[in-house]
Amino acid sequence: MIKQLAWNTFKNTGSIDSYLELAKVEDIERNISRNKEMKELNDINKNIKKDIEL
């Protein structure tokens, strides 16, 4: 969705900076999502280790 918004903004304004800024926002959102998934996996891994130790 952001990529389409960035493309439309670029087409309307001709400003590559607008496109690049919005594309960067998309990258940041993707990284946040990955970090959240990694945290969840780490939490699961910790719980499994605790269960094994019992």
LUMFI-496333 format. One line per 5 residues: number of its first residue (from 1); for each residue x, y, z of C-alpha. Coordinates in steps of 0.2 Angstrom, whole numbers, plus 5000, padded with zeros to 4 digits. Example, Ala and Ser with C-alpha at 12.3 -4.5 7.8 and 13.67 -1.06 7.14 Angstrom:
// LUMFI-496333
1) 5062 4978 5039 | 5068 4995 5036
END
This chain:
// LUMFI-496333
1) 5000 5000 5000 | 5014 5012 5004 | 5023 5008 4989 | 5008 5012 4978 | 5006 5029 4988
6) 5024 5032 4985 | 5023 5029 4967 | 5007 5040 4965 | 5016 5054 4975 | 5031 5053 4963
11) 5020 5053 4948 | 5010 5068 4954 | 5024 5078 4961 | 5039 5072 4950 | 5049 5072 4967
16) 5060 5057 4968 | 5063 5062 4986 | 5045 5059 4991 | 5046 5042 4983 | 5062 5038 4992
21) 5055 5044 5009 | 5039 5034 5007 | 5049 5019 5002 | 5060 5021 5017 | 5044 5021 5028
26) 5039 5004 5020 | 5057 4997 5024 | 5055 5003 5042 | 5038 4995 5044 | 5045 4978 5037
31) 5059 4979 5049 | 5048 4982 5064 | 5037 4967 5058 | 5053 4956 5057 | 5059 4961 5074
36) 5042 4957 5082 | 5042 4940 5074 | 5060 4937 5080 | 5055 4942 5097 | 5041 4930 5097
41) 5052 4916 5091 | 5064 4920 5104 | 5051 4920 5118 | 5045 4903 5111 | 5062 4896 5111
46) 5065 4902 5129 | 5048 4893 5135 | 5054 4877 5126 | 5070 4877 5135 | 5062 4880 5152
51) 5050 4866 5149 | 5065 4854 5144 | 5074 4859 5160 | 5059 4854 5171
END
